[in-house]
Amino acid sequence: VSNIFNLANLIDTKNEYVKLDDIVTAIKTNTRHISYVVNNVLDVSDIDIRKIKMMDSKYNAKRLFDEINLFIKDKIPLDVTYNYNISPEMPAMLYGDYIKLKQAIMSILINSLENTKKGFISLDVNVIIKYDMCRLIITVEDSGCGMNIQQVNDILTLDKQLDKEDEKKLTEMDVDLNITKKIINLIGGSIMIKSEIDKGTEFMVVVDQKIVENNDKNIKSFNDIKKVLIVDDDLHLLQNEKNILEEHHINVISTMYGEDAVDKIRINEHFDLILIDDDMVKQSGVATLQQLQTLSNFNTPVIVMLEKNKEIIKKHYIEKGFTDYVLKSDLQNELNRIADKYLK
């Protein structure tokens, strides 16, 4: 409000160095921000479980944001101060699409990291509770290079769904703010951006989630969500494989490189199952498994994905140490079988 008051004063003083159009634009931006806070954040009358888009999974929200915090704080440059605060009123367990929520917030923070060379970055998580509903208010603020009004408007007015090109970028972890906006749309949330060139940016994400009692045994817990690593250098197949397994509410991590899979196990990242395509150009599934077998902490079942013409030598792969095999010619049924057999 004080910003609008000061801008209005500039009009009264008729400052020759300030263009009227710029003042009007800045007033509109500040007014929109106030309207967003009042209507999208503070007004809880529209909280309705029927409006929430969610996956069938329960998660520990504090732990989710603590994981994001741990990932980001280790990457903060020396000349940047980092602050993290989470409301003590955060419910113990929430119900919703925590995978996409985490992806969206991580993308915003990574954007802040890339554009803030000195100053600060902060992550604040607040809540508004209404009956058995929780409104998450996630604010990421930085003192980075900022964006102009046109760049902000281009993001905020984007109302499209994720397309195939976006899905490829998600697979490659190449997520920009446009894709982040689409992810937030997908989970039924909203985003506000306030930014000035050379002064920094503030992102505010609002998402409604259902509060779940700990004694509700009918909802799958965050701790019970299975985690699978898929290794395949065919992007189209990789996305299909990921989509099929996510239908079973499985947390799917993907990579195009066998060496990356080995590195993940080497640093003790946990997976319930690993799926590897044997026909990768750079490193075959067999070669990747052989590398994994040299690691002292490796104890994860590995499934090999084969072309149909290799079915006749499937025993060869089992002898090499694979737990099972999947025929790519019948991918949907084969992955459903694997999910039912190993991931329930």
ChimeraX attribute file (.defattr): number of C-alpha atoms within 10 A of each C-alpha:
attribute: neighborCount
match mode: 1-to-1
recipient: residues
	/A:1	11
	/A:2	8
	/A:3	12
	/A:4	17
	/A:5	10
	/A:6	11
	/A:7	17
	/A:8	14
	/A:9	12
	/A:10	16
	/A:11	15
	/A:12	8
	/A:13	8
	/A:14	11
	/A:15	11
	/A:16	9
	/A:17	6
	/A:18	11
	/A:19	12
	/A:20	14
	/A:21	9
	/A:22	11
	/A:23	16
	/A:24	15
	/A:25	12
	/A:26	17
	/A:27	19
	/A:28	13
	/A:29	19
	/A:30	18
	/A:31	15
	/A:32	14
	/A:33	17
	/A:34	13
	/A:35	12
	/A:36	17
	/A:37	15
	/A:38	12
	/A:39	13
	/A:40	19
	/A:41	19
	/A:42	12
	/A:43	12
	/A:44	17
	/A:45	8
	/A:46	10
	/A:47	19
	/A:48	14
	/A:49	13
	/A:50	6
	/A:51	13
	/A:52	19
	/A:53	16
	/A:54	18
	/A:55	16
	/A:56	13
	/A:57	21
	/A:58	26
	/A:59	24
	/A:60	18
	/A:61	19
	/A:62	18
	/A:63	13
	/A:64	15
	/A:65	21
	/A:66	15
	/A:67	12
	/A:68	17
	/A:69	18
	/A:70	10
	/A:71	12
	/A:72	16
	/A:73	14
	/A:74	8
	/A:75	10
	/A:76	20
	/A:77	16
	/A:78	10
	/A:79	11
	/A:80	17
	/A:81	15
	/A:82	17
	/A:83	14
	/A:84	14
	/A:85	14
	/A:86	16
	/A:87	14
	/A:88	10
	/A:89	10
	/A:90	20
	/A:91	19
	/A:92	14
	/A:93	19
	/A:94	26
	/A:95	26
	/A:96	21
	/A:97	21
	/A:98	22
	/A:99	16
	/A:100	17
	/A:101	20
	/A:102	14
	/A:103	17
	/A:104	22
	/A:105	21
	/A:106	19
	/A:107	19
	/A:108	22
	/A:109	21
	/A:110	17
	/A:111	16
	/A:112	26
	/A:113	20
	/A:114	12
	/A:115	16
	/A:116	23
	/A:117	16
	/A:118	17
	/A:119	16
	/A:120	20
	/A:121	24
	/A:122	17
	/A:123	21
	/A:124	16
	/A:125	19
	/A:126	17
	/A:127	20
	/A:128	17
	/A:129	18
	/A:130	14
	/A:131	8
	/A:132	14
	/A:133	20
	/A:134	23
	/A:135	22
	/A:136	21
	/A:137	21
	/A:138	19
	/A:139	21
	/A:140	21
	/A:141	22
	/A:142	27
	/A:143	24
	/A:144	25
	/A:145	19
	/A:146	21
	/A:147	18
	/A:148	13
	/A:149	16
	/A:150	9
	/A:151	11
	/A:152	19
	/A:153	13
	/A:154	10
	/A:155	18
	/A:156	16
	/A:157	10
	/A:158	13
	/A:159	11
	/A:160	13
	/A:161	13
	/A:162	17
	/A:163	10
	/A:164	11
	/A:165	9
	/A:166	18
	/A:167	17
	/A:168	16
	/A:169	13
	/A:170	18
	/A:171	19
	/A:172	13
	/A:173	13
	/A:174	12
	/A:175	21
	/A:176	16
	/A:177	15
	/A:178	17
	/A:179	23
	/A:180	24
	/A:181	25
	/A:182	22
	/A:183	20
	/A:184	20
	/A:185	19
	/A:186	19
	/A:187	21
	/A:188	17
	/A:189	22
	/A:190	21
	/A:191	20
	/A:192	19
	/A:193	20
	/A:194	19
	/A:195	22
	/A:196	17
	/A:197	13
	/A:198	13
	/A:199	13
	/A:200	21
	/A:201	23
	/A:202	19
	/A:203	19
	/A:204	21
	/A:205	23
	/A:206	21
	/A:207	24
	/A:208	29
	/A:209	28
	/A:210	23
	/A:211	22
	/A:212	18
	/A:213	15
	/A:214	12
	/A:215	7
	/A:216	10
	/A:217	8
	/A:218	9
	/A:219	16
	/A:220	15
	/A:221	18
	/A:222	18
	/A:223	10
	/A:224	13
	/A:225	18
	/A:226	18
	/A:227	16
	/A:228	21
	/A:229	21
	/A:230	25
	/A:231	26
	/A:232	26
	/A:233	20
	/A:234	13
	/A:235	16
	/A:236	13
	/A:237	14
	/A:238	19
	/A:239	18
	/A:240	13
	/A:241	20
	/A:242	20
	/A:243	15
	/A:244	17
	/A:245	19
	/A:246	15
	/A:247	11
	/A:248	16
	/A:249	19
	/A:250	21
	/A:251	16
	/A:252	19
	/A:253	15
	/A:254	24
	/A:255	19
	/A:256	20
	/A:257	19
	/A:258	25
	/A:259	16
	/A:260	14
	/A:261	23
	/A:262	19
	/A:263	12
	/A:264	13
	/A:265	18
	/A:266	14
	/A:267	9
	/A:268	10
	/A:269	9
	/A:270	14
	/A:271	18
	/A:272	15
	/A:273	21
	/A:274	22
	/A:275	24
	/A:276	29
	/A:277	27
	/A:278	22
	/A:279	17
	/A:280	16
	/A:281	11
	/A:282	12
	/A:283	15
	/A:284	17
	/A:285	26
	/A:286	19
	/A:287	14
	/A:288	20
	/A:289	22
	/A:290	14
	/A:291	15
	/A:292	22
	/A:293	15
	/A:294	10
	/A:295	12
	/A:296	9
	/A:297	12
	/A:298	15
	/A:299	14
	/A:300	15
	/A:301	15
	/A:302	22
	/A:303	24
	/A:304	25
	/A:305	25
	/A:306	20
	/A:307	14
	/A:308	12
	/A:309	10
	/A:310	13
	/A:311	14
	/A:312	8
	/A:313	9
	/A:314	17
	/A:315	12
	/A:316	12
	/A:317	20
	/A:318	15
	/A:319	9
	/A:320	11
	/A:321	16
	/A:322	21
	/A:323	15
	/A:324	16
	/A:325	22
	/A:326	24
	/A:327	19
	/A:328	18
	/A:329	13
	/A:330	11
	/A:331	16
	/A:332	16
	/A:333	14
	/A:334	16
	/A:335	21
	/A:336	15
	/A:337	13
	/A:338	18
	/A:339	20
	/A:340	11
	/A:341	9
	/A:342	11
	/A:343	17
	/A:344	11
